Amino acid sequence: MYSFKKYLLLFIPLVCFTLNANAQYANAVQYLEAINQEYNGITTASWDYTRTILYSKSARATEKKRKKLISSIETAEKNIKKIGPWEGNKDFRDAVLGYLKTSYNVLIKDYENLLTLEDNAEKSYEAMEKYLKAKKEANDKLSVAQEDVQKELESFCLAHKIKLIEEQTEISRKLSLANEVYQYYNNMYMLFFKANILEVKIIELIEKKDHLAVKKETDNLNNLVEDGLVTLKNYPNYKTDASLIAATKNAFVFYVEETEKDFPFIYSFLKEMEEFEKFATDLNANTNRTQADVDLYNKRVNEINVKSQEFNKRVNVMGEKRAQFINQWNQASTAFIERHVPK
C-alpha cells in the first residue's frame, strides 16, 4: 500500500492581548502582563513544534520540539503559580493554569493515543476516521480551555477597568493559518483516502482470486469516485489554489479507468481461471477422457496463457500508474503546505 502524508497534531494558539490602562491600574496591568509573558514563551514553542511537524522529515526533530514545548508548559505553569491570585481573585490565573494542564495532557496522554491510532490509520477508512476524530477531540479540549481563559480575561479586565485590546502576534497568526491550511488539506486527504483504501482492498481481493468480491467492490469504487468527481467539481479552492483538487481529480480519473476497463477484465479472467481449474480437476479425474477432451483442455490452456499475459501486463501498468498518482498527490500536498504556511 502507498502512504499519504499525515500531520499528527497542530497546537491551537493561545489568547494574545495588549493592555491600555491609566497609571492607577498599573499593578493590575502588570499582573496580566506577567501572565502574558509566560504565554509568549509557550506560543513560540508551539509554533516551533507545529512548523517542525509540517516541514521536517525527521521524527527525532519533531520529538525534540514536542519535548521542548512540554518543558515550556511546565515552566510557565510553575511561574504562574508563583504569581498567585490578584486581590483574592484567582479565576483568571486558574483558567490559565487549566489551559496549561490541558495542553500538557494533550501532548502526553492524547499524543500517545494518537500514535497508537496512527499505526493502524491506513488500514481502513474507519480506522483513519477514528484517528482524525481523536485529533479533533484533542484540539477541541484545547479550544474549550482557551475559551475559558478568554472569558476570565475579559471578566478580570472589566472588574479592574482595564481596556483590553486583542491582537494577533506574528507567531499566533502563523499558528492560526497553519490550522486553517491543515483543515482544508485534511478534508481533501479524506476524500482521496476513501477511494484509495477501497482500491487497495480490491487489489488484495485480486491476490486472493475472489472474483465475486472484486466485482462487488469495483462497482462500489466506481460509484464512489463518480460521486467524488461531482464533489470536486463544486469544491472551493483554497483562496486561488486548486492544486489539491487537481491532484485528487487526476487520481479519480485513473480510478474510473480501472473500474471501467482494467478491473472488469481482471474479474472475468479470475472467473475464467476458476472455471478452468474446475474443468482441469474434473478432466484429470475422468479415466474415460477422449481425444476431444484433451484437445479442448489444450485449447483452454492456450487461451488462459494469452489472457495471463494480458493480466500481468495490466497489473504492472496499474501499479506504475498508482504509484505515480500517489506520488503526485504527496508532492502536491507538500507544495500546498509550503505555499500557504510560512516557515
C-alpha positions in Angstrom: 0.0 0.0 0.0 1.2 3.5 -0.8 1.2 6.0 2.1 -0.1 9.5 2.1 1.5 12.2 4.3 -0.2 12.7 7.6 0.4 15.6 10.1 0.0 14.3 13.6 -1.0 17.4 15.7 -1.4 21.1 15.4 -1.3 23.1 18.6 -4.0 25.7 19.0 -2.6 29.2 19.6 -3.1 30.9 23.0 -5.1 34.1 23.6 -2.9 37.1 22.8 -3.6 40.6 24.0 -2.2 44.0 24.8 -3.4 46.3 27.6 -4.2 50.0 27.7 -4.7 51.4 31.2 -4.2 54.5 33.4 -1.4 54.6 35.9 -3.8 53.9 38.8 -4.4 50.4 37.3 -0.7 49.7 36.7 -0.5 46.9 39.2 -3.4 45.0 37.7 -1.9 45.6 34.3 1.4 44.4 35.4 -0.3 41.3 36.8 -1.8 40.4 33.4 1.4 41.2 31.6 3.3 38.9 33.9 1.0 36.1 32.8 1.1 37.2 29.2 4.9 36.9 29.3 4.5 33.2 30.1 2.0 33.0 27.2 4.6 34.3 24.7 7.1 31.6 25.6 4.6 28.9 25.0 3.3 30.4 21.8 6.9 30.4 20.4 7.4 26.8 21.4 4.0 25.9 19.9 5.0 27.4 16.5 8.4 25.7 16.6 6.6 22.4 17.1 3.9 23.0 14.5 6.4 24.1 11.9 8.6 21.0 12.5 5.5 18.7 12.1 4.7 20.4 8.8 8.2 20.6 7.3 10.6 18.3 9.0 11.1 14.7 7.7 12.9 13.8 10.9 10.9 12.0 13.6 13.7 12.9 16.0 13.5 16.6 15.3 9.7 16.5 15.8 10.0 14.7 19.1 12.7 17.2 20.3 10.3 20.1 19.6 7.4 18.3 21.4 9.6 17.8 24.5 10.7 21.4 24.3 7.0 22.5 24.2 6.2 20.3 27.2 9.1 21.8 29.1 7.9 25.3 28.2 4.4 24.5 29.6 5.9 23.1 32.8 8.0 26.2 33.3 5.0 28.5 32.6 2.8 26.6 35.0 5.4 26.8 37.7 5.9 30.6 37.2 2.2 31.4 37.0 1.5 29.5 40.2 4.1 31.8 41.9 2.2 34.9 40.6 -0.8 34.0 42.7 -4.3 35.5 42.7 -5.0 39.2 42.3 -6.8 40.8 45.2 -8.2 37.5 46.2 -9.4 36.7 42.7 -7.8 33.6 41.2 -10.3 32.8 38.4 -8.2 34.2 35.6 -5.0 32.6 36.9 -6.7 29.3 37.4 -8.2 29.4 33.9 -4.7 29.9 32.5 -3.4 27.0 34.7 -6.3 24.9 33.4 -5.3 25.6 29.9 -1.7 24.7 30.6 -2.8 21.4 32.3 -5.0 20.5 29.3 -2.1 21.3 26.9 0.2 19.1 28.9 -2.3 16.2 28.9 -2.8 16.6 25.2 0.9 16.4 24.5 1.4 13.4 26.8 -1.7 11.3 27.0 -3.6 12.2 23.8 -0.3 12.1 21.9 0.4 8.5 22.9 -3.1 7.5 21.9 -2.7 9.3 18.6 0.5 7.4 17.9 -1.3 4.1 18.5 -4.2 5.1 16.3 -1.8 6.4 13.6 -0.1 3.0 13.4 -3.4 1.5 12.2 -4.9 4.5 10.4 -4.1 3.5 6.9 -5.6 0.0 7.3 -9.1 1.1 6.7 -11.3 4.2 6.2 -12.9 3.6 9.6 -9.5 3.5 11.3 -8.5 6.7 9.6 -11.7 8.4 10.7 -11.1 7.2 14.2 -7.6 8.6 14.1 -8.7 12.0 12.8 -11.6 12.1 15.2 -9.1 11.6 18.1 -7.0 14.5 16.8 -10.1 16.7 16.6 -11.1 15.8 20.1 -7.6 16.7 21.4 -7.8 20.1 19.7 -11.3 20.6 21.0 -10.1 20.2 24.5 -7.6 23.0 23.9 -10.3 25.1 22.3 -12.6 24.8 25.4 -9.8 25.6 27.8 -8.8 28.6 25.6 -12.4 29.9 25.7 -12.3 29.7 29.5 -9.1 31.8 29.5 -10.7 34.4 27.2 -13.8 34.5 29.3 -11.9 35.1 32.6 -9.6 37.5 31.0 -12.5 39.7 29.8 -14.1 39.4 33.3 -10.9 40.4 35.0 -10.4 43.4 32.8 -14.0 44.6 33.2 -13.7 44.3 37.0 -10.5 46.4 37.1 -11.5 48.8 34.4 -8.7 47.7 32.1 -9.1 48.3 28.3 -8.4 45.1 26.6 -7.1 45.3 23.0 -6.9 41.9 21.4 -4.4 41.4 18.7 -2.6 38.6 16.9 1.1 38.3 17.2 3.1 37.2 14.2 3.5 33.7 15.7 -0.2 33.5 16.7 -1.1 34.5 13.1 1.1 31.7 11.8 -0.4 29.1 14.1 -4.0 30.1 13.1 -3.0 30.0 9.4 -1.4 26.6 9.8 -4.5 25.2 11.4 -6.7 26.7 8.6 -4.5 25.2 5.9 -4.4 21.9 7.6 -8.2 21.7 7.9 -8.5 22.2 4.1 -5.8 19.7 3.4 -7.4 17.2 5.8 -10.8 17.4 4.1 -9.2 16.7 0.7 -7.0 14.0 2.1 -10.0 12.0 3.4 -11.8 12.3 0.1 -8.7 10.9 -1.7 -8.0 8.3 1.0 -11.5 6.9 0.9 -11.1 6.0 -2.7 -7.5 4.8 -2.3 -8.3 2.4 0.6 -11.1 0.8 -1.4 -8.8 0.4 -4.4 -6.3 -1.3 -2.1 -9.0 -3.6 -0.9 -9.7 -4.6 -4.5 -6.0 -5.3 -5.1 -6.0 -7.6 -2.1 -9.1 -9.4 -3.3 -7.4 -9.9 -6.7 -4.5 -11.5 -5.0 -6.9 -13.8 -3.2 -8.6 -14.6 -6.6 -12.0 -13.7 -5.2 -13.7 -12.6 -8.4 -17.1 -12.1 -6.9 -15.8 -9.7 -4.3 -13.7 -8.0 -6.9 -16.8 -7.3 -9.0 -18.7 -6.0 -6.0 -16.0 -3.7 -4.7 -15.3 -2.5 -8.3 -18.9 -1.3 -8.5 -18.5 0.4 -5.1 -15.3 2.2 -6.1 -16.8 3.3 -9.4 -19.8 4.8 -7.6 -17.5 6.4 -5.0 -15.2 8.1 -7.5 -18.0 9.2 -9.8 -19.6 10.9 -6.8 -16.2 12.2 -5.8 -15.7 13.9 -9.2 -19.0 15.7 -8.7 -17.9 16.8 -5.3 -14.6 18.1 -6.7 -16.4 20.0 -9.4 -18.1 22.1 -6.8 -15.3 22.1 -4.2 -13.9 25.5 -3.4 -10.3 26.4 -4.0 -8.2 27.3 -1.1 -8.0 31.0 -1.9 -7.0 30.7 -5.5 -5.1 27.4 -5.1 -6.8 24.4 -6.9 -3.7 22.2 -6.8 -5.1 19.6 -4.3 -8.4 19.5 -6.2 -6.5 18.9 -9.5 -4.3 16.1 -7.9 -7.3 14.4 -6.5 -9.2 14.7 -9.7 -6.3 13.1 -11.7 -6.3 10.1 -9.3 -10.1 9.8 -9.5 -9.9 9.7 -13.3 -7.4 6.9 -13.0 -9.7 5.0 -10.6 -12.6 5.4 -13.1 -10.4 3.9 -15.8 -9.6 1.0 -13.5 -13.2 0.3 -12.7 -14.5 0.6 -16.3 -11.6 -1.2 -18.1 -9.0 -3.0 -16.0 -10.9 -4.5 -13.1 -13.7 -5.9 -15.3 -11.1 -7.7 -17.4 -9.4 -9.0 -14.2 -12.8 -10.0 -12.8 -13.6 -12.0 -16.0 -10.1 -13.5 -16.0 -10.3 -14.7 -12.4 -13.7 -16.2 -13.1 -12.4 -18.0 -16.1 -9.4 -19.2 -14.2 -11.7 -20.7 -11.5 -13.8 -22.4 -14.2 -10.7 -23.7 -15.9 -9.3 -25.1 -12.7 -12.5 -27.0 -12.0 -12.5 -28.2 -15.6 -8.9 -29.4 -15.3 -9.7 -31.2 -12.0 -12.7 -32.9 -13.4 -10.8 -33.9 -16.6 -7.9 -35.3 -14.5 -10.3 -37.4 -12.5 -12.0 -38.7 -15.7 -10.4 -42.0 -16.6 -12.6 -42.2 -19.8 -11.4 -38.8 -21.3 -11.3 -38.7 -25.0 -9.0 -37.0 -27.5 -11.7 -34.3 -27.9 -11.4 -33.7 -24.1 -7.6 -33.4 -24.4 -7.9 -31.1 -27.4 -10.4 -28.9 -25.5 -8.0 -28.8 -22.5 -5.1 -27.7 -24.6 -7.2 -25.1 -26.3 -8.3 -23.6 -23.0 -4.7 -23.7 -21.7 -3.6 -21.6 -24.7 -6.4 -19.2 -24.1 -5.6 -18.9 -20.4 -1.9 -18.3 -21.2 -2.7 -15.5 -23.5 -5.0 -13.8 -21.0 -2.5 -14.4 -18.2 0.0 -12.3 -20.2 -2.6 -9.6 -20.5 -3.5 -9.9 -16.8 0.1 -9.5 -15.8 0.6 -6.5 -18.1 -2.5 -4.7 -16.8 -1.5 -5.3 -13.2 2.0 -3.9 -13.8 0.7 -0.9 -15.6 -1.9 -0.2 -12.9 0.8 -0.5 -10.3 3.0 2.0 -12.1 0.2 4.5 -12.6 -1.0 4.0 -9.0 2.5 4.9 -7.6 2.6 7.8 -10.0 -0.7 9.3 -8.8 0.1 8.7 -5.1 3.4 10.4 -5.6 1.9 13.3 -7.4 -0.7 13.8 -4.6 2.0 13.7 -2.0 4.1 16.2 -4.0 1.0 18.5 -4.4 0.2 18.3 -0.7 3.8 19.2 0.3 3.8 22.1 -2.2 0.4 23.2 -0.9 1.6 23.4 2.7 4.8 25.2 1.7 2.9 27.8 -0.3 0.4 28.6 2.5 2.2 28.0 5.8 5.2 30.3 6.4 8.4 28.8 7.7 
